[in-house]
Amino acid sequence: MPAPQIDAVVFDVLGTLVDEPAGIRAGIRALDPSLDDARVEKLLSLWQQHIEREQQRVLDGDRPYLPSDALDMEAARLVADATGTSDLDAVAELARSGRRLPPWHDTVSGLARIAAGFPLIGLSNASRTALLGLNAHSGLRWHQALSAEDARTYKPDPAVYHLAVTVSGRPPERLLMVAAHAWDLRGAQSLGLRTAYVARPVGDPPTPTDRFDLYADDLTDLADQLDRAQG
């Protein structure tokens, strides 16, 4: 498929550029170093299921919007309760583990390469405060970083993708949304953005019916494809 003609690249952050499960696992282990691997994975699943469920409730209108910090604190309390931890400082530290996520091996160099040819916009469900800490910790570099908090909803609500359209000043079809989550790319498509799927171990792979503009093994591959498209 020919590469689309684009003016700016919009990146999902959690899962696409940083290994979110790895960071939360580290926070759970710090909370209770005695936990074995199986128990850590169960607690990680508890955290992830809570975040997914509560974000969906916001999207469905079943609860008012809360920024990701508040949902992370709820998840941290659930994990702490499951481990019998009552130390409030330890729970707060666990809640902040979502701001200390390791980048994938190709993230920093890949962003630098793509930024040489295009304006880069980060677009995340993370709150403004969480996104600031996450960017600083992981070494992410942007021309602009946008939080779903500004739309008071979560992706895949079209209002979140509209933030990138507004900031760029370009029509949606001139923006390329990059994500490791097919659901995220479908949301971007609903507003008319072009799409690029990047494979990650923790992503949401495309289904046979998905049709994205680009498919890449990693950010190096994506950068190569964009370089070729630019000539």
QUINORKA-V679359 format. One record per residue. OMEGA is omega in degrees with one decimal (999 if undefined). NEAR is the number of other ideal C-beta (glycine too) atoms within 12 Angstrom. D_FIRST is the distance of its C-alpha to the first C-alpha in Angstrom with 1 decimal. Layout:
BEGIN
omega=OMEGA near=NEAR d_first=D_FIRST
omega=OMEGA near=NEAR d_first=D_FIRST
END
This chain:
BEGIN
omega=179.9 near=14 d_first=0.0
omega=178.4 near=11 d_first=3.9
omega=-179.4 near=27 d_first=6.4
omega=173.2 near=29 d_first=8.8
omega=-173.4 near=19 d_first=12.3
omega=179.4 near=35 d_first=14.7
omega=-179.9 near=25 d_first=18.4
omega=-179.0 near=38 d_first=19.2
omega=-179.0 near=50 d_first=18.0
omega=-176.9 near=49 d_first=19.7
omega=161.5 near=49 d_first=20.5
omega=-176.1 near=48 d_first=22.1
omega=-172.6 near=48 d_first=25.1
omega=-178.5 near=48 d_first=26.8
omega=-179.0 near=39 d_first=25.0
omega=-178.3 near=46 d_first=22.0
omega=179.9 near=48 d_first=24.1
omega=-179.3 near=41 d_first=27.4
omega=-175.5 near=29 d_first=28.7
omega=179.9 near=42 d_first=30.6
omega=-179.2 near=28 d_first=32.3
omega=179.7 near=26 d_first=33.7
omega=179.0 near=35 d_first=35.3
omega=175.7 near=39 d_first=36.8
omega=-179.5 near=32 d_first=38.1
omega=178.3 near=26 d_first=39.8
omega=178.6 near=37 d_first=41.4
omega=178.5 near=41 d_first=42.7
omega=177.7 near=24 d_first=44.1
omega=178.5 near=28 d_first=45.9
omega=-178.4 near=38 d_first=47.4
omega=-177.3 near=25 d_first=48.9
omega=-178.7 near=15 d_first=48.7
omega=-176.3 near=13 d_first=50.5
omega=175.1 near=24 d_first=47.5
omega=-173.5 near=13 d_first=46.0
omega=-177.8 near=12 d_first=42.3
omega=179.9 near=10 d_first=42.3
omega=177.3 near=21 d_first=44.1
omega=-179.1 near=28 d_first=41.7
omega=177.7 near=18 d_first=38.7
omega=179.3 near=20 d_first=40.6
omega=174.4 near=34 d_first=41.3
omega=178.4 near=33 d_first=37.8
omega=177.1 near=23 d_first=36.7
omega=178.4 near=26 d_first=39.5
omega=-175.1 near=38 d_first=38.2
omega=-179.5 near=28 d_first=34.6
omega=178.6 near=19 d_first=35.6
omega=-178.7 near=29 d_first=37.9
omega=-179.3 near=36 d_first=35.3
omega=-178.5 near=23 d_first=32.7
omega=-174.8 near=22 d_first=35.5
omega=174.2 near=29 d_first=37.0
omega=178.0 near=34 d_first=33.8
omega=177.3 near=22 d_first=33.1
omega=175.6 near=20 d_first=36.7
omega=-179.9 near=30 d_first=36.2
omega=-179.1 near=26 d_first=33.1
omega=-178.0 near=15 d_first=35.2
omega=-178.2 near=11 d_first=38.1
omega=172.7 near=12 d_first=40.4
omega=179.6 near=18 d_first=41.3
omega=178.0 near=13 d_first=41.3
omega=170.9 near=27 d_first=38.6
omega=178.3 near=24 d_first=39.6
omega=-175.2 near=30 d_first=37.7
omega=178.5 near=38 d_first=36.3
omega=-178.2 near=29 d_first=39.5
omega=178.2 near=25 d_first=41.5
omega=176.8 near=35 d_first=39.3
omega=178.0 near=42 d_first=39.3
omega=176.2 near=29 d_first=43.1
omega=-179.9 near=29 d_first=43.4
omega=179.8 near=38 d_first=41.3
omega=178.9 near=37 d_first=43.5
omega=177.4 near=26 d_first=46.6
omega=179.5 near=30 d_first=45.5
omega=-179.8 near=40 d_first=44.8
omega=177.7 near=30 d_first=48.1
omega=-178.9 near=19 d_first=50.0
omega=179.4 near=25 d_first=48.6
omega=-178.9 near=29 d_first=49.9
omega=-179.9 near=14 d_first=53.2
omega=-179.1 near=27 d_first=52.5
omega=-179.9 near=13 d_first=54.4
omega=-175.8 near=17 d_first=54.1
omega=178.5 near=14 d_first=52.6
omega=178.9 near=15 d_first=51.6
omega=178.3 near=24 d_first=49.8
omega=178.6 near=30 d_first=47.9
omega=178.3 near=20 d_first=46.9
omega=176.7 near=24 d_first=45.7
omega=179.7 near=39 d_first=43.6
omega=-179.5 near=37 d_first=42.1
omega=-179.4 near=31 d_first=41.1
omega=176.5 near=38 d_first=39.2
omega=176.3 near=46 d_first=36.0
omega=-177.5 near=36 d_first=36.4
omega=-176.6 near=28 d_first=36.6
omega=-178.0 near=38 d_first=33.3
omega=176.1 near=25 d_first=32.1
omega=171.1 near=33 d_first=28.8
omega=-172.1 near=35 d_first=26.4
omega=-175.6 near=16 d_first=26.9
omega=-170.7 near=27 d_first=23.8
omega=-173.5 near=38 d_first=24.2
omega=-179.6 near=23 d_first=26.6
omega=179.5 near=22 d_first=25.2
omega=177.5 near=36 d_first=21.6
omega=-179.5 near=39 d_first=22.7
omega=179.3 near=21 d_first=24.7
omega=-177.0 near=26 d_first=21.9
omega=179.1 near=40 d_first=19.6
omega=178.3 near=25 d_first=22.8
omega=-177.8 near=18 d_first=23.4
omega=-174.4 near=26 d_first=20.6
omega=165.7 near=35 d_first=20.4
omega=-179.4 near=27 d_first=23.0
omega=177.5 near=39 d_first=22.8
omega=172.1 near=41 d_first=23.9
omega=-178.5 near=41 d_first=25.0
omega=-169.5 near=50 d_first=25.2
omega=170.6 near=49 d_first=27.3
omega=177.1 near=50 d_first=29.5
omega=178.7 near=44 d_first=32.1
omega=178.0 near=34 d_first=35.0
omega=-178.3 near=25 d_first=35.7
omega=179.3 near=23 d_first=38.3
omega=-178.9 near=37 d_first=36.3
omega=177.0 near=37 d_first=33.3
omega=179.4 near=23 d_first=35.6
omega=-179.7 near=29 d_first=37.1
omega=179.1 near=39 d_first=33.9
omega=-179.1 near=34 d_first=32.4
omega=-177.9 near=18 d_first=35.6
omega=-172.6 near=24 d_first=35.9
omega=179.3 near=35 d_first=32.4
omega=180.0 near=20 d_first=32.1
omega=-179.3 near=39 d_first=29.2
omega=-176.5 near=26 d_first=28.9
omega=162.2 near=34 d_first=27.6
omega=176.1 near=23 d_first=28.0
omega=175.5 near=28 d_first=28.6
omega=-176.4 near=36 d_first=29.0
omega=178.1 near=37 d_first=29.2
omega=174.3 near=36 d_first=30.9
omega=177.5 near=41 d_first=30.6
omega=-179.4 near=31 d_first=34.4
omega=176.4 near=28 d_first=34.1
omega=-179.1 near=32 d_first=32.8
omega=174.7 near=20 d_first=35.3
omega=-178.6 near=31 d_first=32.8
omega=168.3 near=39 d_first=30.1
omega=13.8 near=44 d_first=26.4
omega=174.1 near=33 d_first=24.8
omega=-178.9 near=29 d_first=27.1
omega=-179.2 near=25 d_first=25.3
omega=179.7 near=26 d_first=28.2
omega=179.6 near=39 d_first=27.1
omega=178.9 near=42 d_first=23.7
omega=176.4 near=29 d_first=25.6
omega=-179.3 near=35 d_first=27.5
omega=178.3 near=47 d_first=24.5
omega=-178.9 near=30 d_first=23.9
omega=-177.6 near=23 d_first=27.6
omega=-177.0 near=26 d_first=28.0
omega=-176.2 near=30 d_first=25.1
omega=-177.9 near=15 d_first=26.4
omega=176.8 near=24 d_first=22.9
omega=-175.5 near=19 d_first=21.3
omega=-176.1 near=30 d_first=19.2
omega=176.0 near=22 d_first=15.9
omega=176.4 near=23 d_first=16.5
omega=177.2 near=39 d_first=16.9
omega=176.5 near=46 d_first=14.5
omega=-178.7 near=50 d_first=16.2
omega=-179.9 near=51 d_first=16.1
omega=173.9 near=49 d_first=17.9
omega=-176.2 near=39 d_first=18.7
omega=179.4 near=37 d_first=19.7
omega=-179.9 near=32 d_first=17.7
omega=179.7 near=31 d_first=20.6
omega=-179.9 near=42 d_first=20.3
omega=176.4 near=40 d_first=16.7
omega=177.7 near=26 d_first=17.7
omega=178.3 near=35 d_first=20.6
omega=178.4 near=41 d_first=18.6
omega=-177.8 near=30 d_first=16.4
omega=178.2 near=21 d_first=19.8
omega=176.2 near=31 d_first=20.7
omega=177.9 near=23 d_first=17.5
omega=170.1 near=43 d_first=16.1
omega=-170.2 near=38 d_first=12.5
omega=176.3 near=44 d_first=12.0
omega=177.1 near=45 d_first=11.5
omega=175.9 near=39 d_first=13.1
omega=-176.7 near=45 d_first=15.3
omega=173.8 near=29 d_first=17.3
omega=-179.6 near=35 d_first=21.1
omega=-175.9 near=17 d_first=24.1
omega=-175.9 near=28 d_first=25.3
omega=178.0 near=29 d_first=22.2
omega=-173.7 near=27 d_first=21.2
omega=177.2 near=21 d_first=18.4
omega=172.1 near=26 d_first=15.9
omega=178.8 near=13 d_first=17.2
omega=-178.4 near=7 d_first=15.7
omega=178.8 near=8 d_first=15.5
omega=176.6 near=20 d_first=13.6
omega=178.1 near=17 d_first=10.1
omega=-175.6 near=33 d_first=9.2
omega=-179.1 near=32 d_first=6.8
omega=174.2 near=33 d_first=7.3
omega=-176.6 near=25 d_first=9.4
omega=177.5 near=31 d_first=12.2
omega=179.4 near=21 d_first=15.4
omega=-177.5 near=29 d_first=17.5
omega=175.5 near=37 d_first=17.9
omega=177.3 near=24 d_first=18.2
omega=178.9 near=23 d_first=14.8
omega=178.9 near=43 d_first=13.5
omega=177.6 near=33 d_first=15.8
omega=-179.6 near=21 d_first=14.6
omega=179.2 near=32 d_first=10.9
omega=176.4 near=34 d_first=12.5
omega=-179.7 near=18 d_first=15.0
omega=-179.9 near=14 d_first=12.7
omega=178.9 near=24 d_first=11.2
omega=-179.0 near=19 d_first=14.9
omega=999 near=8 d_first=15.9
END
